[in-house]
């Protein structure tokens, strides 16, 4: 086949088959509401297709991670148990569940993948490498290109694979007839899926072709040596000539790892015990072709339940987030509200005043700041008590709030004093509004207790300062406050129950 045509087919690689025993295990985990992350990791780490797809999902740009994920444990933690199982069920079970075909020998392929993964991890442990998971994953994925080639060239690849006596002969035959081998295809496929580059390079160079000095850019030399040797060791369990495979593995371990003959023999003896047990566990779990339809139906039901569970979790998280946001807003509002009058407090004023002054200066728009003080309030407290004085404060606060506009701000500035911010009103319009406030308070009658023959009358004094629109000159919050305070003092001095205005001091004046 033309190599260009082959690459075009590979660009549309369909979903790759999953090991039947792993598929059934994923189904069992999907039905378990108490499944642990470690159980999911153990299941996925035995299947190349699922491992690659899990890595692809975890490294998706949608998750917006700064670093690349190279370990299955990190991928599962990123996706969550529910998310990982949903992905696994989608890729592994709602399809043909690895049913027997006349194409690639899937049982042998999966057996080799498990052995290679175990060998890579054991080599990394023997070499005292700190990270054991990445070599194991690279060993598991090193032959994933075979699944891709089998998927896009079912009949042609079957005729190419079956006559070959060993894995290295297969690779050479692929290179001769297709113009590329499954290692190169595997590295390209993983790169296309967004798997981290050093894993792609490890898979592409996993079969040790060419001098080690020609390793691809981005390759991890130690990882590449480990995976290359794991590939040869896998031939001991899957190849047709174990004796030749042992000699080749020993030679490669000597060349790449610097191991002597005794070290290689000791390693193989120790490793054989663990890999035999691993294979017994996985190969004991088989699936009868007649059961596939039943398994798929169960898988669809579990997938629907998992998806519904994900939706429910997302809804619950959204509700919790909204509740937390509402609680946060409520606490912030309480922190800026006077507990007695329910008006804004000084904290609210600081934020609001700075914002309104900045907007007025930027737009060259009018802004008025007024200070209102209840006249002779001390006498009310002295005569009727502080409880009645508080009641009067609340009544005055309600009167003022009822007279101002929605866009105006009114706060309790301290004691019996209130501060008003009136944006967008000219000094004359602001004066009229403040006069209505003064009249409303003067007309109000406060009954401090039922025994009083006559209700208490009170009044307010108001001083204000305005930034006129089109003034062409900025004003500061401090200048407005200072001018309004001076105007209030003047109103008090000139008899109370009146309004006085003072222009804000020019911030540019000396």
Secondary structure, DSSP 8 states (H G I E B T S, - for coil): --HHHHHHHHTT-------HHHHHHHHHHHT-TT--HHHHHHHHTT-HHHHHHHHHHHT-GGG--SS---SHHHHHHHHHHHHHHHHHHHHHTSS-TT---SSS-HHHHHHHHHHHHHHHHHHHHHTT-S--HHHHHHHHHTTHHHHHHHHHSHHHHHHHHHT-SSHHHHHHHHHHHHSS-HHHHHHHHHHHTT--HHHHHHHHTTT--S-GGG--TT--HHHHHHHHHHHHHHHHHHSS-HHHHHHHHHHHHHHHH---HHHHHHHHHHHHHHHHHHHHHHHT----GGGHHHHHHHHHHHHHHHHHHHHHHHHHHHHHHHHHHHHHHHHHHHHTB-TTT-SB-HHHHHHHHHHHHHHHHHHT--EEEEEEEETTHHHHHHHH-HHHHHHHHHHHHHHHHHHS-TT-EEEEEETTEEEEEEET--HHHHHHHHHHHHHHHHH-EE-S-TT-SS-EE--EEEEEEEE-TT--S---HHHHHHHHHHHHHHHHHTTSSSEEE-----TT--
